Amino acid sequence: MSINQGKPLILVFLDLSSAFETVNHIVLFSKLKDMFGLSGKVLEWFRSYLGQRSQRACVDYILSDIQFLLSGVPQSLFLGLLVFTMYTSTLGFIAQRYMD
């Protein structure tokens, strides 16, 4: 409709194929506290849930050292989707600010 009315148009494509791995834990915990009002045991549970995640690589049967992850949420669980949705909840507000 904007093109038909001669208005400028901006199109943004978001590639979410690796989005779950980009969730920064520090930013997430801040949003859970400030935007969603989580605190105490509930916020500590989220810290524990995400803080104990690690990964390692194996090449030619040689294992790397374990690296604890500072970002990312599990994709296979309902909770991972919920946390990702909470993390990205401000995108709509940001986009709306530039649309007005």
N, C-alpha and C positions, 0 to 999 in steps of 0.2 A: 504494500500500500504506500509505503514511503517513496518508493521509486516512481510510482504512478502520480504522486503528488509533487514530484520534483524536489523532495527533501533528501538530504544526505543519508546514507545508510552505511552502517558499520556491521560487518559480519565477523563473528568470533567463533572459531572452532576449538573445542577442547578435546585433547586426546587423553582419555581417562584410562588407557590400557595399563598403565603402571601407577595409577593414582594412589592405590592403597599403600604403596611403598613410600610415598612422599609425605605422609602425615607426620609432622614434626611433633614429638611427644611433649616438649616444653610448651609449644603453642597450644596443643590440644588440652593439656592440663589447665592452662590459663583460661581457655574458653569454657571448659567444663565448670570451672570455679566462677568466673565473672559473668558469663552469659546464661549458664544453666543453673547456677546456684548450688552446685555440688560441693560438699565439704566433708570433713571428718572421715569416718570409716569408708564412705562411698568413694570419695576421691582417692583415698589410700588404696582401695581395692583396684581402681583403674591403674594407679601407679604400679602396683604389684603385678597386675595382669600383663601390662605392656613392658614393664621394666625387666622382666626375666627372660625376654626373648633374645635368642642368639642364633648365629649361623656360622658355618665353616665350610670350606671347600675341600674337595678331594680330587687330586690329579695323580694319575698313575699309582693309586693306592696310598698316596701320601696325603695325610690330613693337615690342613692349616690349623693355626691357633683359633680358638673360639673367639668370636667378636660379638659383643653385646650390641644390640640395635638401638639407635637413638631415634629412629623413625620407623614408620610402618605399622599397620594393624593387620591381624589375620583376616584373610578374605573368605575363608570357608564357613565362618560362623555368623549367625545373625548379629551378634554383638559387634563384629568387625564392620558390618554394613551400618549399624546404628552409630558407631563411633565416627566413621567416615562422614556420614550425613551431618552429624553434629559439628564436625571439624569444618566442613564446607558450607555451613549454614549462612555465613556472612557474605558469600558470593552474590547472592540476590540483592542484598543491601548495597553492595559496592556497585553492581551493574545499574541499579535503579538511580543511584546518585548521579551517574554519568548520562542517564537517559533523560533526566528532567531538565 
